[in-house]
């Protein structure tokens, strides 16, 4: 009787393809997570690269100013003008609007009038940009050097020279402003470098 029994037949092995619907869902989620993570890391790298480049340019402006401070007649004006131009370019590239500074400091009257404006730093005149810098520094800039004096140095050739402490304060405020903003590189990020 035992000889008449047939061998046990095992069922066929389950193939890996096509996967179950749950694996399709896991695959789609992993793909979406990979795409999001790569975009996030790329944007983070761009922000850090932009921040480093801008700070290096500001440091170079400072070093150039220190070398020319005693020799050149327009060293103060060039330093202030180039620093403000760099801040405008940073604002343009980072797409930082002027009302960001107004929300950081509620105490300034001039900045609070632009709460709803979409003006970028690139369009701000120098006195308004100086007020925004002063608001960001919580009055440190205007305490060391009146904003009117900075504006005067930009437009008058016969203005008095900055002291070392005043120039250092202006540099520190600009450097702190560049460090504090969360830069998001815009479409023009590579065109101005």
VEXKE-338074 format. One line per 4 residues: their letters; for each residue x, y, z of N, C-alpha, C. Coordinates in pm, whole numbers, plus 50000, padded with zeros to 5 digits. Example, Ala and Ser with C-alpha at 12.3 -4.5 7.8 and 13.67 -1.06 7.14 Angstrom:
! VEXKE-338074
AS> 51319/49431/50780/51230/49550/50780/51320/49670/50780; 51285/49775/50708/51367/49894/50714/51290/50003/50787;
This chain:
! VEXKE-338074
XXXX> 50080/49881/50000/50000/50000/50000/50085/50127/50000; 50190/50118/50071/50277/50236/50077/50343/50260/49942; 50360/50155/49865/50421/50173/49735/50329/50240/49637; 50202/50234/49659/50106/50297/49569/50088/50446/49594;
XXXX> 50138/50497/49708/50125/50641/49739/50219/50722/49650; 50170/50836/49608/50252/50926/49527/50334/51018/49617; 50440/51072/49560/50522/51165/49637/50444/51293/49665; 50483/51359/49772/50419/51486/49809/50467/51592/49711;
XXXX> 50372/51664/49654/50405/51773/49561/50384/51906/49633; 50492/51980/49645/50485/52112/49709/50429/52213/49609; 50358/52315/49659/50308/52418/49566/50426/52498/49509; 50402/52559/49395/50508/52636/49332/50547/52755/49420;
XXXX> 50674/52793/49413/50723/52906/49493/50660/53035/49442; 50635/53126/49535/50577/53256/49501/50684/53340/49436; 50656/53394/49318/50754/53477/49247/50758/53617/49307; 50871/53680/49293/50885/53815/49348/50817/53919/49261;
XXXX> 50789/53883/49137/50722/53979/49048/50590/53921/49004; 50486/53997/49004/50466/54135/49045/50452/54143/49197; 50504/54250/49254/50495/54263/49400/50352/54293/49445; 50331/54273/49569/50200/54300/49629/50176/54451/49631;
XXXX> 50051/54496/49637/50021/54640/49637/50090/54717/49750; 50113/54654/49860/50181/54721/49970/50325/54758/49934; 50392/54670/49859/50529/54700/49816/50531/54812/49714; 50429/54822/49629/50421/54934/49535/50411/55065/49612;
XXXX> 50330/55065/49716/50314/55185/49799/50446/55221/49868; 50515/55121/49921/50644/55146/49986/50744/55201/49885; 50744/55147/49763/50835/55194/49659/50807/55338/49620; 50680/55374/49606/50644/55512/49571/50685/55607/49684;
XXXX> 50661/55568/49807/50700/55652/49921/50851/55669/49929; 50926/55562/49905/51072/55573/49906/51122/55663/49793; 51062/55654/49676/51100/55740/49565/51070/55886/49596; 50951/55913/49651/50916/56050/49688/51010/56104/49796;
XXXX> 51043/56021/49893/51135/56064/49999/51274/56092/49944; 51320/56009/49851/51451/56030/49790/51455/56160/49710; 51350/56188/49633/51344/56312/49555/51341/56432/49648; 51258/56427/49752/51250/56539/49847/51383/56561/49917;
XXXX> 51446/56452/49962/51573/56465/50033/51683/56521/49943; 51687/56478/49817/51790/56531/49727/51768/56679/49699; 51644/56720/49682/51617/56863/49660/51648/56945/49784; 51615/56892/49901/51644/56963/50026/51794/56981/50044;
XXXX> 51869/56873/50022/52014/56881/50039/52078/56973/49936; 52026/56973/49814/52078/57062/49711/52051/57208/49748; 51930/57239/49795/51898/57375/49837/51982/57417/49957; 52005/57325/50049/52087/57356/50167/52231/57386/50124;
XXXX> 52281/57307/50033/52417/57330/49983/52427/57466/49916; 52327/57501/49836/52328/57632/49769/52324/57746/49869; 52240/57731/49973/52233/57837/50075/52366/57853/50145; 52427/57741/50183/52554/57748/50254/52664/57803/50164;
XXXX> 52663/57764/50038/52763/57814/49944/52745/57963/49923; 52620/58005/49905/52591/58147/49886/52632/58228/50009; 52599/58175/50126/52634/58245/50250/52786/58258/50263; 52858/58152/50234/53003/58156/50243/53065/58252/50142;
XXXX> 53012/58251/50019/53063/58342/49916/53040/58488/49955; 52920/58518/50004/52887/58655/50041/52973/58702/50158; 52991/58617/50257/53074/58655/50371/53220/58671/50330; 53265/58590/50236/53402/58605/50188/53419/58738/50113;
XXXX> 53320/58776/50034/53326/58905/49965/53326/59021/50063; 53243/59011/50168/53240/59116/50270/53375/59124/50342; 53432/59012/50373/53563/59011/50439/53669/59074/50349; 53662/59046/50219/53758/59105/50126/53739/59257/50118;
XXXX> 53613/59303/50121/53588/59448/50124/53650/59510/50249; 53637/59441/50361/53691/59491/50487/53844/59497/50480; 53905/59394/50428/54052/59393/50417/54101/59502/50322; 54030/59521/50211/54065/59629/50118/54052/59765/50185;
XXXX> 53947/59782/50265/53928/59909/50335/54041/59933/50434; 54080/59831/50508/54186/59847/50605/54318/59884/50538; 54343/59833/50420/54466/59866/50350/54462/60008/50295; 54344/60056/50255/54332/60188/50194/54296/60298/50291;
XXXX> 54262/60264/50414/54207/60361/50508/54294/60485/50524; 54422/60471/50533/54508/60586/50552/54548/60654/50422; 54544/60583/50314/54595/60634/50188/54489/60699/50099; 54380/60631/50077/54281/60678/49980/54187/60780/50043;
XXXX> 54154/60882/49967/54064/60987/50015/53920/60935/50024; 53882/60848/49935/53744/60799/49929/53730/60658/49986; 53819/60615/50071/53814/60478/50123/53686/60452/50200; 53643/60548/50283/53519/60531/50360/53399/60516/50266;
XXXX> 53391/60607/50172/53278/60605/50080/53276/60476/49999; 53391/60433/49950/53398/60309/49874/53358/60189/49959; 53405/60186/50083/53371/60075/50171/53221/60070/50198; 53162/60183/50233/53019/60187/50261/52939/60155/50136;
XXXX> 52975/60214/50026/52904/60194/49900/52911/60047/49856; 53030/59989/49861/53045/59849/49820/52977/59752/49916; 52977/59784/50044/52909/59699/50141/52759/59703/50119; 52703/59822/50098/52560/59832/50072/52523/59762/49941;
XXXX> 52609/59773/49841/52584/59704/49714/52585/59552/49734; 52678/59503/49817/52684/59361/49846/52558/59315/49920; 52512/59396/50015/52390/59360/50089/52269/59360/49997; 52264/59455/49905/52154/59457/49809/52159/59333/49721;
XXXX> 52277/59298/49676/52292/59180/49592/52255/59054/49670; 52293/59049/49796/52256/58935/49879/52104/58930/49896; 52042/59046/49913/51897/59050/49925/51827/59011/49797; 51885/59051/49685/51827/59016/49555/51837/58866/49532;
XXXX> 51954/58812/49555/51976/58671/49530/51898/58586/49628; 51893/58628/49751/51823/58551/49852/51674/58579/49854; 51631/58677/49778/51491/58717/49773/51435/58748/49912; 51513/58826/49986/51472/58869/50119/51400/59001/50104;
XXXX> 51278/59009/50150/51204/59133/50135/51233/59229/50250; 51210/59355/50226/51240/59458/50325/51152/59446/50449; 51031/59392/50434/50944/59383/50551/50989/59274/50647; 51083/59187/50612/51140/59091/50705/51207/59164/50820;
XXXX> 51277/59273/50787/51345/59350/50891/51245/59421/50982; 51130/59460/50927/51030/59529/51008/50969/59433/51110; 50951/59306/51074/50896/59211/51169/50999/59170/51273; 51129/59179/51239/51232/59147/51338/51238/59250/51449;
XXXX> 51213/59377/51415/51220/59483/51514/51096/59569/51502; 51009/59561/51600/50884/59637/51595/50903/59781/51640; 51022/59818/51682/51045/59951/51738/51071/60058/51633; 51107/60021/51512/51143/60122/51413/51019/60177/51344;
XXXX> 51015/60308/51330/50901/60373/51266/50911/60365/51115; 51029/60385/51060/51045/60388/50915/51021/60251/50854; 51063/60146/50919/51045/60012/50863/50902/59964/50879; 50832/60010/50982/50696/59962/51004/50599/60016/50900;
XXXX> 50635/60121/50829/50547/60171/50724/50548/60080/50603; 50649/59993/50589/50659/59903/50476/50621/59760/50513; 50535/59741/50615/50503/59606/50661/50444/59519/50551; 50359/59576/50465/50293/59496/50364/50357/59508/50228;
XXXX> 50468/59577/50216/50529/59596/50086/50609/59474/50047; 50624/59455/49917/50702/59344/49865/50834/59394/49808; 50876/59514/49847/51001/59569/49797/51117/59486/49846; 51208/59458/49756/51327/59383/49793/51436/59481/49831;
XXXX> 51537/59431/49895/51647/59516/49938/51716/59583/49821; 51714/59520/49704/51780/59579/49589/51718/59711/49548; 51591/59732/49580/51523/59855/49542/51526/59960/49653; 51578/59925/49768/51578/60020/49880/51686/60125/49860;
XXXX> 51652/60251/49883/51757/60353/49881/51849/60333/50002; 51967/60392/49992/52067/60372/50098/52017/60409/50237; 51947/60524/50257/51900/60555/50392/51803/60450/50447; 51716/60397/50362/51623/60294/50408/51696/60164/50441;
XXXX> 51794/60130/50361/51872/60009/50389/51951/60025/50518; 52004/60145/50541/52076/60171/50667/51982/60161/50786; 51859/60210/50771/51761/60197/50880/51726/60051/50905; 51716/59972/50798/51689/59829/50815/51806/59760/50885;
XXXX> 51929/59797/50850/52046/59741/50918/52048/59781/51065; 52014/59907/51092/52011/59955/51230/51903/59882/51309; 51787/59860/51246/51680/59787/51314/51724/59643/51343; 51794/59584/51249/51842/59447/51270/51945/59441/51383;
XXXX> 52028/59544/51393/52132/59544/51497/52081/59599/51628; 51951/59625/51638/51888/59678/51760/51951/59810/51803; 51983/59894/51707/52033/60027/51735/52183/60036/51754; 52254/59928/51741/52399/59929/51760/52467/60018/51657;
XXXX> 52421/60011/51533/52483/60089/51426/52464/60238/51450; 52342/60281/51481/52318/60424/51501/52381/60475/51629; 52405/60387/51726/52471/60430/51849/52619/60460/51823; 52683/60380/51739/52824/60401/51709/52846/60507/51603;
XXXX> 52753/60517/51510/52769/60607/51397/52630/60649/51349; 52594/60777/51363/52461/60820/51319/52438/60787/51171; 52317/60741/51142/52284/60700/51005/52298/60816/50907; 52269/60936/50953/52283/61054/50867/52429/61074/50827;
XXXX> 52520/61045/50919/52663/61057/50888/52706/60956/50782; 52650/60836/50790/52683/60734/50689/52633/60780/50552; 52510/60828/50547/52455/60877/50421/52536/60995/50369; 52579/61081/50459/52659/61197/50419/52791/61154/50358;
XXXX> 52850/61049/50412/52977/61000/50357/52960/60942/50216; 52840/60896/50188/52814/60842/50054/52804/60952/49949; 52750/61068/49987/52717/61169/49888/52802/61295/49894; 52881/61312/49998/52967/61430/50010/53113/61389/50014;
XXXX> 53189/61448/49928/53333/61414/49923/53409/61474/50041; 53360/61585/50096/53435/61653/50202/53392/61611/50343; 53325/61497/50357/53282/61453/50489/53401/61400/50569; 53385/61397/50700/53493/61350/50787/53509/61198/50775;
XXXX> 53627/61152/50801/53658/61009/50786/53600/60930/50903; 53573/60804/50877/53526/60714/50982/53642/60680/51075; 53610/60665/51202/53711/60615/51295/53718/60463/51278; 53820/60404/51331/53836/60259/51320/53720/60186/51388;
XXXX> 53677/60237/51503/53566/60174/51576/53436/60185/51497; 53412/60299/51433/53290/60316/51354/53290/60223/51233; 53402/60215/51164/53411/60125/51048/53395/59980/51092; 53456/59945/51205/53444/59808/51257/53299/59777/51291;
XXXX> 53228/59873/51351/53087/59853/51386/53003/59832/51260; 53026/59912/51158/52952/59898/51032/52978/59760/50970; 53103/59718/50971/53139/59586/50919/53072/59475/50999; 53075/59485/51132/53016/59382/51218/52865/59372/51198;
XXXX> 52799/59486/51183/52654/59485/51162/52621/59417/51029; 52696/59450/50924/52673/59388/50793/52701/59238/50799; 52808/59199/50869/52844/59058/50880/52737/58981/50957; 52688/59039/51066/52583/58974/51145/52453/58962/51067;
XXXX> 52424/59065/50985/52303/59058/50903/52314/58943/50803; 52430/58928/50742/52448/58820/50645/52442/58683/50711; 52490/58673/50834/52486/58546/50906/52345/58511/50952; 52264/58611/50981/52135/58585/51044/52025/58545/50947;
XXXX> 52033/58585/50823/51926/58555/50728/51934/58413/50677; 51815/58356/50659/51806/58223/50600/51800/58240/50450; 51915/58232/50386/51922/58260/50244/51860/58147/50164; 51780/58187/50069/51724/58093/49973/51764/58143/49836;
XXXX> 51850/58070/49772/51900/58115/49643/51788/58122/49542; 51778/58235/49474/51675/58254/49375/51723/58219/49237; 51644/58257/49137/51678/58227/48998/51805/58295/48954; 51838/58410/49013/51955/58488/48972/52078/58454/49055;
XXXX> 52079/58341/49124/52185/58311/49219/52322/58307/49154; 52333/58254/49037/52465/58242/48976/52504/58357/48889; 52410/58445/48853/52440/58548/48753/52518/58665/48809; 52515/58689/48941/52581/58806/48998/52719/58775/49054;
X> 52755/58649/49062/52881/58614/49127/52998/58645/49039;
